[in-house]
Amino acid sequence: MSNTLLPSLDTPATSLDVPTPTPEGPPLVVPRQGDLHHIVVVGGGAGGLELATQLGHKLGRKSKAHITLVDKSRTHIWKPLLHEIAAGSMDIDRHQLEYQAQGHWHGFRYRYGEMIGIDRTKKLVHLAATFDEDKRQITPDRWVPYDTLVIAVGSVSNAFGTPGVYQNAIMLDTPEQAERFNRRLLNACVRANSQPGPVRPGQLHVAIVGAGATGSELSAELHSSLRGLVAFGLDKINPEKDIKITLIEAAPRILTSLPERMATAVTNVLRGLDVDVRTEALVTEVTPEGVKLASGEFIPSELVVWAAGVKGPDVLAKLDGLETSRNSMLVVKPSLQTTKDDSVFAIGDCAYFLPDGDTVPLPPRAQTAHQQSSHLIKQLQRRIAGETNLAAFQYRDFGSLVSLGHYSTIGNLMGFVQGKSMRIEGWFAKMMYRSLYKMHEMALHGPVKVTLDTVSRMLTRRTEPQVKLH
Protein backbone atom coordinates (compact mmCIF):
# COMPACT_ATOMS: atom_id res chain seq x y z
CA MET A 1 0.00 0.00 0.00
CA SER A 2 1.34 3.42 -0.88
CA ASN A 3 2.47 5.55 2.03
CA THR A 4 3.39 8.70 0.17
CA LEU A 5 1.24 10.79 2.50
CA LEU A 6 2.37 9.17 5.74
CA PRO A 7 5.62 11.13 6.31
CA SER A 8 3.39 14.08 7.28
CA LEU A 9 2.67 12.18 10.51
CA ASP A 10 6.08 13.35 11.66
CA THR A 11 5.32 16.96 10.72
CA PRO A 12 1.81 17.59 12.06
CA ALA A 13 -0.23 20.67 11.21
CA THR A 14 0.28 23.58 13.58
CA SER A 15 -1.69 26.69 14.39
CA LEU A 16 0.77 28.62 12.20
CA ASP A 17 0.09 26.44 9.16
CA VAL A 18 -3.23 27.92 8.05
CA PRO A 19 -5.24 28.22 4.85
CA THR A 20 -4.99 31.33 2.71
CA PRO A 21 -6.71 34.24 4.50
CA THR A 22 -10.15 35.18 3.20
CA PRO A 23 -11.38 38.74 2.49
CA GLU A 24 -13.15 38.66 5.87
CA GLY A 25 -9.83 38.11 7.64
CA PRO A 26 -7.60 35.14 8.49
CA PRO A 27 -9.47 31.96 9.36
CA LEU A 28 -9.61 30.82 12.98
CA VAL A 29 -7.56 27.68 13.54
CA VAL A 30 -8.05 25.76 16.78
CA PRO A 31 -4.64 25.43 18.48
CA ARG A 32 -3.11 21.98 18.76
CA GLN A 33 -2.96 20.37 22.20
CA GLY A 34 0.73 19.53 22.56
CA ASP A 35 2.70 17.26 20.25
CA LEU A 36 0.46 14.20 20.54
CA HIS A 37 -1.00 12.56 17.44
CA HIS A 38 -4.40 14.17 16.74
CA ILE A 39 -7.24 11.86 15.68
CA VAL A 40 -10.41 13.70 14.64
CA VAL A 41 -13.66 11.74 14.21
CA VAL A 42 -16.36 13.64 12.31
CA GLY A 43 -19.84 12.28 12.99
CA GLY A 44 -21.19 10.96 16.30
CA GLY A 45 -23.43 8.19 14.97
CA ALA A 46 -23.22 4.51 15.85
CA GLY A 47 -19.74 4.01 14.40
CA GLY A 48 -18.23 7.43 15.10
CA LEU A 49 -19.25 7.67 18.75
CA GLU A 50 -18.19 4.10 19.52
CA LEU A 51 -14.82 4.79 17.88
CA ALA A 52 -14.24 8.07 19.74
CA THR A 53 -15.26 6.49 23.06
CA GLN A 54 -12.96 3.48 22.74
CA LEU A 55 -10.04 5.56 21.42
CA GLY A 56 -10.56 7.92 24.34
CA HIS A 57 -10.22 4.97 26.72
CA LYS A 58 -7.20 3.39 25.04
CA LEU A 59 -5.33 6.49 23.87
CA GLY A 60 -6.81 9.74 25.17
CA ARG A 61 -6.81 8.85 28.87
CA LYS A 62 -3.27 7.46 28.62
CA SER A 63 -1.96 10.58 26.83
CA LYS A 64 -0.96 8.53 23.79
CA ALA A 65 -3.09 10.58 21.37
CA HIS A 66 -5.50 13.50 21.37
CA ILE A 67 -9.02 12.39 20.37
CA THR A 68 -11.64 14.85 19.09
CA LEU A 69 -15.25 14.15 18.09
CA VAL A 70 -17.02 16.66 15.84
CA ASP A 71 -20.78 16.69 15.34
CA LYS A 72 -23.38 19.28 14.31
CA SER A 73 -25.74 18.02 17.02
CA ARG A 74 -25.15 18.08 20.76
CA THR A 75 -26.74 14.72 21.47
CA HIS A 76 -26.59 11.19 20.09
CA ILE A 77 -29.47 8.81 19.42
CA TRP A 78 -29.08 5.37 17.85
CA LYS A 79 -30.41 5.82 14.32
CA PRO A 80 -32.42 2.55 14.18
CA LEU A 81 -34.61 4.04 16.93
CA LEU A 82 -35.77 7.01 14.87
CA HIS A 83 -38.92 5.30 13.59
CA GLU A 84 -40.03 4.70 17.19
CA ILE A 85 -39.42 8.35 18.05
CA ALA A 86 -41.41 9.40 14.97
CA ALA A 87 -44.31 7.15 15.93
CA GLY A 88 -44.27 8.44 19.52
CA SER A 89 -43.65 5.03 21.07
CA MET A 90 -40.26 6.08 22.47
CA ASP A 91 -39.32 9.11 24.57
CA ILE A 92 -36.16 10.52 23.05
CA ASP A 93 -35.14 12.16 26.34
CA ARG A 94 -34.59 8.74 27.91
CA HIS A 95 -32.30 7.49 25.17
CA GLN A 96 -30.28 10.43 23.86
CA LEU A 97 -26.70 10.88 25.00
CA GLU A 98 -24.89 14.21 25.39
CA TYR A 99 -21.57 14.31 23.55
CA GLN A 100 -20.04 16.79 25.97
CA ALA A 101 -20.64 14.50 28.94
CA GLN A 102 -19.55 11.38 27.06
CA GLY A 103 -16.28 13.04 26.11
CA HIS A 104 -15.64 14.14 29.71
CA TRP A 105 -16.26 10.62 31.00
CA HIS A 106 -14.32 8.76 28.34
CA GLY A 107 -11.23 10.78 27.45
CA PHE A 108 -12.05 12.63 24.24
CA ARG A 109 -12.89 16.24 23.35
CA TYR A 110 -16.18 17.18 21.70
CA ARG A 111 -16.45 20.12 19.28
CA TYR A 112 -19.83 21.45 18.20
CA GLY A 113 -20.10 22.22 14.50
CA GLU A 114 -20.79 20.95 11.00
CA MET A 115 -17.98 19.91 8.68
CA ILE A 116 -18.18 21.89 5.44
CA GLY A 117 -14.80 21.02 3.97
CA ILE A 118 -11.23 19.92 4.59
CA ASP A 119 -7.74 21.02 3.59
CA ARG A 120 -5.83 17.79 2.95
CA THR A 121 -2.50 19.51 2.38
CA LYS A 122 -2.52 21.30 5.72
CA LYS A 123 -4.62 18.63 7.46
CA LEU A 124 -7.43 20.83 8.68
CA VAL A 125 -11.18 20.22 9.02
CA HIS A 126 -13.37 23.23 8.24
CA LEU A 127 -16.34 23.71 10.61
CA ALA A 128 -19.14 26.15 9.86
CA ALA A 129 -20.22 28.74 12.40
CA THR A 130 -23.19 27.74 14.56
CA PHE A 131 -26.13 29.91 15.59
CA ASP A 132 -29.01 29.66 18.06
CA GLU A 133 -32.72 30.11 17.33
CA ASP A 134 -32.30 33.89 17.73
CA LYS A 135 -29.56 33.86 15.05
CA ARG A 136 -26.87 34.70 17.59
CA GLN A 137 -23.53 33.08 16.89
CA ILE A 138 -22.54 30.24 19.23
CA THR A 139 -19.26 29.09 17.70
CA PRO A 140 -17.27 30.82 14.94
CA ASP A 141 -16.24 29.50 11.54
CA ARG A 142 -13.04 27.63 12.34
CA TRP A 143 -10.53 24.96 11.31
CA VAL A 144 -9.56 21.95 13.45
CA PRO A 145 -6.15 20.31 12.91
CA TYR A 146 -5.74 16.55 12.52
CA ASP A 147 -3.08 13.95 11.82
CA THR A 148 -5.65 11.21 11.19
CA LEU A 149 -9.21 12.01 10.13
CA VAL A 150 -12.11 9.54 10.35
CA ILE A 151 -15.30 10.57 8.55
CA ALA A 152 -18.44 8.90 9.92
CA VAL A 153 -21.21 11.31 8.96
CA GLY A 154 -23.72 8.62 7.94
CA SER A 155 -26.18 8.88 5.07
CA VAL A 156 -29.34 10.78 4.16
CA SER A 157 -32.47 9.82 2.26
CA ASN A 158 -32.31 10.04 -1.53
CA ALA A 159 -35.13 11.99 -3.17
CA PHE A 160 -34.00 10.85 -6.67
CA GLY A 161 -35.02 14.27 -8.01
CA THR A 162 -38.71 13.65 -7.29
CA PRO A 163 -40.64 16.96 -7.30
CA GLY A 164 -42.09 18.11 -4.00
CA VAL A 165 -40.19 15.76 -1.70
CA TYR A 166 -38.23 18.38 0.23
CA GLN A 167 -41.21 20.74 0.41
CA ASN A 168 -43.98 18.30 1.35
CA ALA A 169 -42.46 15.13 2.84
CA ILE A 170 -40.55 14.46 6.03
CA MET A 171 -37.41 12.34 6.07
CA LEU A 172 -36.21 10.42 9.12
CA ASP A 173 -32.48 11.03 8.92
CA THR A 174 -32.14 12.92 12.22
CA PRO A 175 -33.83 13.01 15.64
CA GLU A 176 -35.09 16.51 14.83
CA GLN A 177 -36.92 15.20 11.76
CA ALA A 178 -38.38 12.29 13.73
CA GLU A 179 -39.64 14.65 16.45
CA ARG A 180 -41.06 17.00 13.82
CA PHE A 181 -43.04 14.16 12.28
CA ASN A 182 -44.32 13.10 15.70
CA ARG A 183 -45.50 16.65 16.50
CA ARG A 184 -47.33 16.88 13.17
CA LEU A 185 -48.90 13.47 13.76
CA LEU A 186 -50.12 14.42 17.22
CA ASN A 187 -51.41 17.79 16.01
CA ALA A 188 -53.27 16.13 13.13
CA CYS A 189 -55.07 13.80 15.55
CA VAL A 190 -55.95 16.55 18.02
CA ARG A 191 -57.12 18.79 15.15
CA ALA A 192 -59.37 16.06 13.76
CA ASN A 193 -60.83 15.34 17.19
CA SER A 194 -61.59 18.99 18.01
CA GLN A 195 -62.94 20.23 14.67
CA PRO A 196 -66.71 20.81 14.43
CA GLY A 197 -67.31 18.47 11.50
CA PRO A 198 -66.48 14.77 11.04
CA VAL A 199 -63.01 13.49 10.15
CA ARG A 200 -62.50 14.14 6.44
CA PRO A 201 -61.42 11.38 4.03
CA GLY A 202 -57.62 11.33 3.96
CA GLN A 203 -57.28 13.65 6.95
CA LEU A 204 -55.55 10.99 9.06
CA HIS A 205 -53.85 9.07 6.26
CA VAL A 206 -50.08 8.53 6.31
CA ALA A 207 -48.09 7.58 3.20
CA ILE A 208 -44.63 6.07 3.67
CA VAL A 209 -42.50 6.07 0.52
CA GLY A 210 -39.82 3.40 0.61
CA ALA A 211 -40.37 -0.08 2.05
CA GLY A 212 -36.93 -0.81 3.42
CA ALA A 213 -36.41 -1.56 7.10
CA THR A 214 -37.27 1.99 8.21
CA GLY A 215 -40.48 2.24 6.20
CA SER A 216 -41.69 -1.25 7.12
CA GLU A 217 -40.95 -0.83 10.83
CA LEU A 218 -42.55 2.62 10.90
CA SER A 219 -45.75 1.22 9.35
CA ALA A 220 -46.25 -1.28 12.16
CA GLU A 221 -45.16 1.17 14.86
CA LEU A 222 -47.67 3.79 13.63
CA HIS A 223 -50.48 1.24 13.58
CA SER A 224 -49.89 0.61 17.28
CA SER A 225 -49.07 4.13 18.49
CA LEU A 226 -52.00 5.81 16.72
CA ARG A 227 -54.43 3.45 18.39
CA GLY A 228 -52.76 4.10 21.73
CA LEU A 229 -53.01 7.84 21.14
CA VAL A 230 -56.70 7.67 20.26
CA ALA A 231 -57.35 5.67 23.45
CA PHE A 232 -56.31 8.70 25.53
CA GLY A 233 -59.57 10.57 25.04
CA LEU A 234 -59.68 11.21 21.27
CA ASP A 235 -63.05 9.50 21.08
CA LYS A 236 -64.16 11.25 17.89
CA ILE A 237 -61.59 9.26 15.87
CA ASN A 238 -62.38 5.72 14.79
CA PRO A 239 -58.99 4.05 14.15
CA GLU A 240 -60.37 1.35 11.88
CA LYS A 241 -62.28 3.85 9.74
CA ASP A 242 -60.37 7.13 9.89
CA ILE A 243 -56.70 6.06 10.07
CA LYS A 244 -54.95 4.56 7.06
CA ILE A 245 -51.29 3.76 6.52
CA THR A 246 -49.99 3.21 2.98
CA LEU A 247 -46.52 1.74 2.39
CA ILE A 248 -45.25 2.49 -1.14
CA GLU A 249 -42.37 0.67 -2.85
CA ALA A 250 -41.18 1.03 -6.46
CA ALA A 251 -39.60 -2.45 -6.53
CA PRO A 252 -41.56 -5.70 -7.00
CA ARG A 253 -41.38 -6.43 -3.25
CA ILE A 254 -40.59 -4.74 0.04
CA LEU A 255 -37.24 -5.15 1.87
CA THR A 256 -35.35 -5.67 -1.38
CA SER A 257 -31.97 -6.01 0.35
CA LEU A 258 -33.19 -8.86 2.57
CA PRO A 259 -34.13 -12.49 1.74
CA GLU A 260 -37.40 -12.87 -0.13
CA ARG A 261 -38.95 -15.20 2.43
CA MET A 262 -38.31 -12.60 5.12
CA ALA A 263 -39.93 -9.90 2.97
CA THR A 264 -42.94 -12.15 2.39
CA ALA A 265 -43.37 -12.76 6.11
CA VAL A 266 -43.18 -9.01 6.89
CA THR A 267 -45.65 -8.23 4.09
CA ASN A 268 -48.14 -10.75 5.52
CA VAL A 269 -47.89 -9.20 9.00
CA LEU A 270 -48.36 -5.66 7.68
CA ARG A 271 -51.34 -6.58 5.54
CA GLY A 272 -52.81 -8.35 8.54
CA LEU A 273 -52.66 -4.96 10.28
CA ASP A 274 -54.55 -3.38 7.34
CA VAL A 275 -51.45 -1.54 6.14
CA ASP A 276 -51.94 -0.89 2.42
CA VAL A 277 -48.70 -2.31 0.95
CA ARG A 278 -48.14 -1.08 -2.62
CA THR A 279 -45.32 -2.58 -4.68
CA GLU A 280 -44.20 -1.61 -8.19
CA ALA A 281 -45.58 1.82 -7.38
CA LEU A 282 -43.28 4.62 -8.53
CA VAL A 283 -43.85 8.02 -6.92
CA THR A 284 -43.60 10.87 -9.42
CA GLU A 285 -44.54 13.80 -7.17
CA VAL A 286 -45.32 14.66 -3.56
CA THR A 287 -47.90 17.41 -3.07
CA PRO A 288 -49.33 19.05 0.07
CA GLU A 289 -52.39 16.81 -0.37
CA GLY A 290 -50.63 13.49 -0.98
CA VAL A 291 -48.62 11.36 -3.39
CA LYS A 292 -48.85 10.95 -7.17
CA LEU A 293 -47.88 7.64 -8.75
CA ALA A 294 -46.56 6.91 -12.24
CA SER A 295 -49.77 4.95 -12.90
CA GLY A 296 -51.74 8.20 -12.57
CA GLU A 297 -53.23 7.24 -9.21
CA PHE A 298 -53.26 9.81 -6.42
CA ILE A 299 -52.98 8.72 -2.78
CA PRO A 300 -54.35 11.41 -0.44
CA SER A 301 -52.24 11.77 2.71
CA GLU A 302 -52.07 14.26 5.55
CA LEU A 303 -48.48 13.18 6.23
CA VAL A 304 -45.84 11.79 3.88
CA VAL A 305 -42.64 10.12 5.09
CA TRP A 306 -39.83 9.74 2.54
CA ALA A 307 -37.65 6.70 3.32
CA ALA A 308 -36.69 5.66 -0.23
CA GLY A 309 -33.00 5.04 -0.78
CA VAL A 310 -29.87 6.51 0.76
CA LYS A 311 -26.97 8.64 -0.39
CA GLY A 312 -24.02 10.41 1.13
CA PRO A 313 -24.46 13.95 2.48
CA ASP A 314 -23.66 16.64 -0.09
CA VAL A 315 -20.54 17.73 1.81
CA LEU A 316 -18.74 14.50 0.87
CA ALA A 317 -18.44 15.71 -2.72
CA LYS A 318 -16.63 18.85 -1.47
CA LEU A 319 -13.79 17.28 0.51
CA ASP A 320 -10.72 18.46 -1.35
CA GLY A 321 -10.86 15.92 -4.16
CA LEU A 322 -11.64 12.71 -2.24
CA GLU A 323 -13.19 10.05 -4.48
CA THR A 324 -16.94 9.51 -4.16
CA SER A 325 -19.34 6.92 -5.56
CA ARG A 326 -22.38 7.58 -7.72
CA ASN A 327 -24.42 8.04 -4.51
CA SER A 328 -21.91 10.55 -3.10
CA MET A 329 -20.29 8.14 -0.63
CA LEU A 330 -16.55 8.13 0.05
CA VAL A 331 -14.80 5.28 -1.74
CA VAL A 332 -12.47 3.41 0.62
CA LYS A 333 -9.81 0.72 0.30
CA PRO A 334 -9.86 -2.55 2.31
CA SER A 335 -8.00 -0.70 5.08
CA LEU A 336 -10.95 1.77 5.19
CA GLN A 337 -8.61 4.55 4.09
CA THR A 338 -9.93 6.75 1.31
CA THR A 339 -8.48 6.07 -2.12
CA LYS A 340 -6.88 9.53 -2.46
CA ASP A 341 -5.51 10.07 1.04
CA ASP A 342 -4.16 7.52 3.53
CA SER A 343 -4.61 10.02 6.37
CA VAL A 344 -8.39 10.07 5.86
CA PHE A 345 -10.62 7.10 6.75
CA ALA A 346 -14.37 6.62 6.29
CA ILE A 347 -16.70 4.22 8.09
CA GLY A 348 -20.42 3.51 8.32
CA ASP A 349 -23.12 4.60 5.91
CA CYS A 350 -20.97 7.32 4.31
CA ALA A 351 -18.31 4.81 3.18
CA TYR A 352 -18.47 2.93 -0.12
CA PHE A 353 -16.60 -0.35 0.29
CA LEU A 354 -16.79 -3.10 -2.32
CA PRO A 355 -15.18 -6.30 -0.95
CA ASP A 356 -13.12 -8.40 -3.34
CA GLY A 357 -15.34 -10.66 -5.42
CA ASP A 358 -18.58 -8.86 -4.50
CA THR A 359 -20.74 -6.93 -6.95
CA VAL A 360 -22.50 -4.71 -4.40
CA PRO A 361 -20.99 -2.57 -1.60
CA LEU A 362 -21.48 -3.28 2.08
CA PRO A 363 -25.01 -2.44 3.22
CA PRO A 364 -25.75 0.70 5.28
CA ARG A 365 -26.54 -1.15 8.52
CA ALA A 366 -25.70 -0.56 12.15
CA GLN A 367 -23.73 -3.81 12.28
CA THR A 368 -21.51 -2.58 9.43
CA ALA A 369 -20.65 0.62 11.32
CA HIS A 370 -20.08 -1.33 14.54
CA GLN A 371 -17.69 -3.79 12.90
CA GLN A 372 -15.77 -1.05 11.08
CA SER A 373 -15.44 0.94 14.29
CA SER A 374 -14.10 -2.12 16.15
CA HIS A 375 -11.62 -2.72 13.31
CA LEU A 376 -10.32 0.85 13.35
CA ILE A 377 -9.79 0.91 17.11
CA LYS A 378 -6.95 -1.58 16.66
CA GLN A 379 -5.65 -0.23 13.36
CA LEU A 380 -5.40 3.39 14.49
CA GLN A 381 -3.32 2.29 17.47
CA ARG A 382 -0.96 0.62 15.01
CA ARG A 383 -0.94 3.72 12.83
CA ILE A 384 0.13 6.14 15.57
CA ALA A 385 2.83 3.62 16.52
CA GLY A 386 4.30 4.19 13.06
CA GLU A 387 3.01 1.11 11.21
CA THR A 388 1.90 1.78 7.63
CA ASN A 389 0.68 -1.66 6.56
CA LEU A 390 -2.79 -1.73 8.11
CA ALA A 391 -4.95 -4.87 8.16
CA ALA A 392 -7.83 -5.21 5.72
CA PHE A 393 -11.37 -4.98 7.07
CA GLN A 394 -13.36 -8.23 6.96
CA TYR A 395 -17.14 -7.91 7.15
CA ARG A 396 -19.20 -10.68 8.69
CA ASP A 397 -22.92 -10.71 8.02
CA PHE A 398 -24.74 -11.81 11.16
CA GLY A 399 -28.13 -11.56 9.49
CA SER A 400 -31.00 -9.08 9.59
CA LEU A 401 -33.88 -8.31 11.90
CA VAL A 402 -37.05 -6.30 11.29
CA SER A 403 -39.08 -5.22 14.32
CA LEU A 404 -42.80 -4.68 13.75
CA GLY A 405 -43.53 -3.14 17.12
CA HIS A 406 -45.16 -5.44 19.64
CA TYR A 407 -46.83 -7.36 16.80
CA SER A 408 -43.83 -9.36 15.64
CA THR A 409 -40.10 -9.42 14.99
CA ILE A 410 -38.81 -11.32 11.98
CA GLY A 411 -35.25 -12.03 10.95
CA ASN A 412 -32.61 -14.39 9.68
CA LEU A 413 -29.36 -15.20 11.45
CA MET A 414 -26.23 -16.12 9.54
CA GLY A 415 -23.38 -18.46 10.40
CA PHE A 416 -25.04 -21.37 12.20
CA VAL A 417 -24.22 -23.68 9.32
CA GLN A 418 -21.69 -22.80 6.64
CA GLY A 419 -23.51 -20.94 3.86
CA LYS A 420 -26.88 -21.30 5.60
CA SER A 421 -29.17 -18.95 7.47
CA MET A 422 -31.82 -19.59 10.10
CA ARG A 423 -35.13 -17.76 10.15
CA ILE A 424 -36.28 -16.57 13.56
CA GLU A 425 -39.52 -14.98 14.65
CA GLY A 426 -41.45 -13.95 17.73
CA TRP A 427 -40.03 -13.56 21.25
CA PHE A 428 -36.54 -14.87 20.45
CA ALA A 429 -36.24 -12.55 17.44
CA LYS A 430 -37.41 -9.62 19.56
CA MET A 431 -34.73 -10.34 22.18
CA MET A 432 -32.11 -10.52 19.45
CA TYR A 433 -33.30 -7.17 18.06
CA ARG A 434 -33.10 -5.53 21.47
CA SER A 435 -29.65 -7.01 22.02
CA LEU A 436 -28.34 -5.00 19.04
CA TYR A 437 -29.11 -1.78 20.87
CA LYS A 438 -27.66 -3.17 24.09
CA MET A 439 -24.42 -4.00 22.27
CA HIS A 440 -24.24 -0.38 21.13
CA GLU A 441 -24.87 0.87 24.66
CA MET A 442 -22.26 -1.53 26.05
CA ALA A 443 -19.65 -0.09 23.69
CA LEU A 444 -20.46 3.41 24.98
CA HIS A 445 -21.06 2.87 28.70
CA GLY A 446 -19.96 -0.56 29.87
CA PRO A 447 -22.09 -3.26 31.54
CA VAL A 448 -22.77 -1.61 34.92
CA LYS A 449 -24.32 1.60 33.60
CA VAL A 450 -26.26 -0.24 30.88
CA THR A 451 -27.75 -2.63 33.47
CA LEU A 452 -28.79 0.24 35.76
CA ASP A 453 -30.27 2.24 32.87
CA THR A 454 -32.20 -0.78 31.61
CA VAL A 455 -33.74 -1.45 35.02
CA SER A 456 -34.59 2.26 35.42
CA ARG A 457 -36.35 2.39 32.05
CA MET A 458 -38.34 -0.75 32.83
CA LEU A 459 -39.58 0.71 36.11
CA THR A 460 -40.47 4.19 34.83
CA ARG A 461 -42.20 2.84 31.70
CA ARG A 462 -44.81 1.19 33.91
CA THR A 463 -45.87 4.59 35.29
CA GLU A 464 -46.01 6.52 31.99
CA PRO A 465 -48.20 6.51 28.84
CA GLN A 466 -47.03 4.05 26.19
CA VAL A 467 -47.17 6.81 23.57
CA LYS A 468 -45.90 10.37 23.61
CA LEU A 469 -48.77 12.81 24.15
CA HIS A 470 -46.95 16.15 23.69
N, C-alpha and C positions, 0 to 999 in steps of 0.2 A: 504494500500500500504506500502510496506517495506520502512523504512527510515534508513537502516543500514549505508548508506553512508553519510547521511545528517549531522551528528555531525561535519564533516570536515568543514562545513560552518563557524564554530566558530574558526577553526584553519587553516586559509587560507595559501596557498603556499607562500613562501617567496623566495627572491633571494638567500638565503643560502641553501634552500632545493632543490638541483639540482640532475639531473641524474648522474649516475656513469661516471666519466671522460673517454673520449675516448683516444686512443693512440695519437691522434693529439693534445691533450690538453683538459682542462675542457670545457664543452659546455657553450656558451654564453646564459645567462638567462636575459631576459628583466626585469629590476627592477619593483616592484609593485609601484603603485601610491597611497601612503597612505594606510589607513586601510579600505577603502571602499570595498564593495562587487564588484568583477570583473566579468563582463559578457563579454564573447568573442563570437562573431558571425563569423563563418568561411563560407565565400561564400557571395558575394554581388549581387546575382540574385534578382528576383522579391521578394521572401520572405525574404531573408537575409537583403537586403538593407532597405526594409520597416521596418523590425523589429529593426535594428540598429538606423534608423532615429527616430522612435517613442520612443524607449527607451532613446535615447539621449535627446529628448524633456522632457520626463516625469521623468527621473532619472539622466542622465548625467548633464544637465544644473542646476539641483537643488542639485547637490552634494550628491545624495542618492546612487549612484552606479557609477562605472567606466565602460564605454561601449567601447569596441574595435571591429572594423570590420577588418577581414583579407581577402584579396583576391589576387590572383596571377596576376590579371590585374589591371590597374590603372583607368579604366573607366568602366561604367555600360551601357549596352544597354538591353532593354526589349527583352527577347529571342524570343517571337512570331514575332518580326520584322525582324529576321535574313533572312527569305526567300526574303523579299523585298530588303534588302541590297545585297543579292546574285544576285538578278535579276537586280540590278542597278536602281530600281525605288525609292529608298530612299537614301538620303545622310546621312551617319552615323554621320558626324560631327555635324549635327543639332539635333541629338537625344541622343548622348552619354553624360553621366554624369560623372564628375571626382569625385572619392571617396574622395580625399583629401579636395576638396572644400566642398563637402556635409558634411563631418565630422566637418569641421570648422564652418559651418553654423548651424549645428543641434546638437552639443553637444556630439559627439563621436570621438574616435581616430581611424584613419585608419593605418593599417600596411600592407606593400607591401610584399607579399611572398606566397608560396604555401605550404599548410599543407602536410606533409609527414608522420606524426605519432602523437601519443599522449602518455603521461605517466599519466594513470588514478590515480595511487597511489599518485603522487606528484602534480597532476593537472597542467600539462604543455602541451602546444601545440607545436609541433616541426615544424618549418618553414625552408624550404630549402633556401640555398643561392640563390641570384638572380644575373644575369649577363646581360650586354648590348650586342649589336650586335658585338662589338669588343672583347667580352669575358672578359671584365673587371668587377670585382665584384661590385655590387651596394649595396646589403645588405648581411650580413654574415649569415651563418647557426646559428639559434638561437631558443630559447624556450620562449614561452609567457605564463605567469601564468594565471590561471582562477579559479573562484569559481563555475561558471556555464558556460557550453560550449554549444553552439547551432550550429549544423552542418547543413549547407544549401548549399552544393556544387553542387546541381543539378544532372543531369544525362548526359550520353553520348550515342551516337549511338552504337548499338550492331551489330557487324559484324558476329556473329554466327559462327565464324571459317571459313568463306568463303574465299578461296584463292584469293589474289590479291586486297582485299578491301583497306587495308591501303596503298598499293603502288600505286594504280591506280584510286581510287575514292576519292572524297572530301566529308567530312561530314560537317554538318552545326550546330555544337555544340557551336561554339564561333564566335564572330565578326570577328576575324582574318581569320577563315576558310571561312566565308561568303564573306569577301573582296577578299580573294584569288580566290574563284570561279569567282567572278565578273571580276577580272583582266584577268583570263584565258578566260572568255567568250568574253570580249572586244577584247583581242588580237587575238582570233580565228576569229572574224569577220573582223578585220582590215587585218589580214593575208590573208584571203580568198579574200578580195576585192582588195588587192594590188599584188597578185601573177599573173604571166604572163598567166597561163592557166585558164580554167573555174573552178568553184567550184566543187570539187570532191564529189562523192556520200559518204555520211556519214560525210563529213568534218564539217558540222554545225549541227550535230545531238547531242541531249542531252538525256541521259537515267537517269531517276530518279527511284531509287530502294527503294520501300516503299511508299505505298499510304495512309499514315495517313494524319493528317492535314497539316504537313509541306510539304510532297511530293505533295499533291493535290493543295495546295495554290501556291507552287513554279511553278507548271506546268502552271497555268493560268497567273501568274505574268511574267514568261518568254515569253509566247506567246505575251503579250503586249509590254514588254520592248525591245525585240529583233526587233520588227517591228518599234518601236520608234527609236532605234539605227540605223537601216538601213536607216530611213528617213533622217538622218543627213549626207547625202552625200555618203553612201556606195551603190552606184547605181549598182554595179556589182552583188549584192546579190538579188535574188528573194525570198522573205520570204515564199511564198506559195510553191515554188519548192525546195529551198535549205535548209530550216530550218525545222527540225522535232524534236518533243518532244515525248518521250516514257515514260509512267508511268507504272512501273512494280510492281505487288503485288502478293505475294505467296498465299494469302487467296482467297476464292471464290468471294470476293467483296472488294472494297476500303473502307476506313474509318470504319474498323471493330469494333472500340469501340463506334461508334455512331449509331443512329437508321438507319435501313435499308432504309427507305423512304428518309432520308436525303442523304445517300450514293448514292441512285439511282438518285436523283436530281443533285448532284454534277457530277456524271458520265455523265449524259446527257449534262450538260454545257460543260464539258471538251471535250467530243467527238464532240460537235458542234463547238469547236475551232480547230478541227483536231488534238487534242492530242490523241496519240495512247495509249489507256488504256488497259493494259494486266493484267488479273487476272488469278489465279491459274498458275502463272509463277514463278517457283523457280529458283533463280540465283545460279549457281554452281561455277562461277569464274568471276572475273573482270580482264580484260587484258588491255594493253595500247590502244588496238584498239576497245574495246567495252565490251559487256556483254554476257556470255554464260548461256544458260538456261538448266534446267534438261531435257527438251524435245529434246535437241540437237541443237536447233536453236541458231544462233549467231546474236546479235543486234549490228551493228557497231555504235560507238558513239565517238565523239571527247571529250566529257565531261561526266563523270558519277558522280552523286550525290548519296550518300548512306544515306538514311533516314529510314532504316528498323529496328524498334525496339529500345528499350532503356535499359540501365543498369546503375548501379552505377559506379562511377569512381573507378579504381583499388585500390586507397588509402583506401577506406572504409573497405577493407578486412584486413587492416594492422593497425587497431586502437586499439591495446592493448586488443584484445579479445572481442570487441563488436560484438553482434550477427548480421549476415547479411542474407539476403534472397538468393534464388537461383540466382537472377540477381544482386547480390552484393549491395543491398540496406540495410540500417540500419533498423532493426526491432524495432518498437517503440510500447509502450503501449498506451492506450487511452489518457493518460496525455501528450503524445508525448515525454516522456522520454524513452531512450533506455532501453532494457530489462535487461542489465547487470549493468547499472550505472545510478542512479537517478540524478547525476550531469550533465549528458550529454543528450541533446535533439537533435532531428533531425526533419527537416521540408522540405517541397517541394518535388521535384523529387527524392531526395536521400533517402527519408524515405519510409519504407514499413509499411503501416498501414492497417490492416484488421478489419473493424468495426464488432461489434458483429452481427451475423446472415448473414453476407455477405460471398460470396465465392471468391470474387476477391478484391484486395487491391484498395485503392483510386487511381484514374487516375493521371498521371503526367501532370496536367494542371496548368495554371497560377492562376485560381480561387482557386485551392487547396492550393497553396503556400500562396496566399493572405489571405485566411481564417485562415490557421494555424498561420501565422504571427500575425494576429489580436488577435487570441486566446492567444498566448504566451505573448503578451504585457501585458495583465492583470495578467496572471498566474505568470510571473516572478516577477512582483511587489509583489505578495503575497509570493512568495518564499523568497525574500530577507527580507521580514518582519517576516520570521520565520515560516510560515505556510508550512506544509508538505503534506497536503491532497489537491492536486491540482485537479481542475475540468477536466472532460473528454472532449476531443475535439469532437464536433458534426459537421459533414460535411453536407452542403446543396448544392445539385446540382441545379444550376440555368440554366442548359442547355448548349448547345454547338453552336458555330458559326464557319463557314468556309468562309473565304473571298477569292473570286476568282478575285482579282484585281478590275478593274472598270467594269468587265463584270457582276458580280453578287455576292451577299452574301447570304448564305443559313444557316439556323439554326433552332433550336428548343429551346423554353424557357419552363422551368419547374415551377410549383407552382401556375399557374393561377386557376386550378381546382385540387382538391385533387387527386393525382395519374395520372394526365393527363399532357400532354405537348402540346404546340402550335407551329406549324411550322410557321416560318417567312421567308420572302425573299425580295430582292430588297432594296429600299432606307431605310426602317425602320430597316432591318437587318444590313445594312451597318452602320447606326448610332449607333446601339447597339454594333457592333464590335469595332467601334472607341471609344465608351464610356469605354470599358474595359481598353484601354491604358490610357485614361484620369483618370480613377480611380486610376491606378498605379501612375501616375504623381501627382495626388492630395495627395496621401499618402506620397510622397517624398517632395513636394514643397508647398502645400497649394493652395487655389483657385486663389489668386491674381497673383502669378508668372505663374501658368498654363494658365490663361486667356491671359496674356501678351505674353507668348511664342506662344500660338496658333494663335493669331492675327499676330504676327511677321512671323510665318511660312507661313501663308496664303498669306501674302503680297509678301514675297520674292519668293515664288514658282511661282508666275505669271511672274517673270522676269528671270527665269532659265530654262534650259532644263528639260524635264520630266524624262529623264534617265541620269544616270551618264556616262560621256564620257571620263573619265580618271581613 
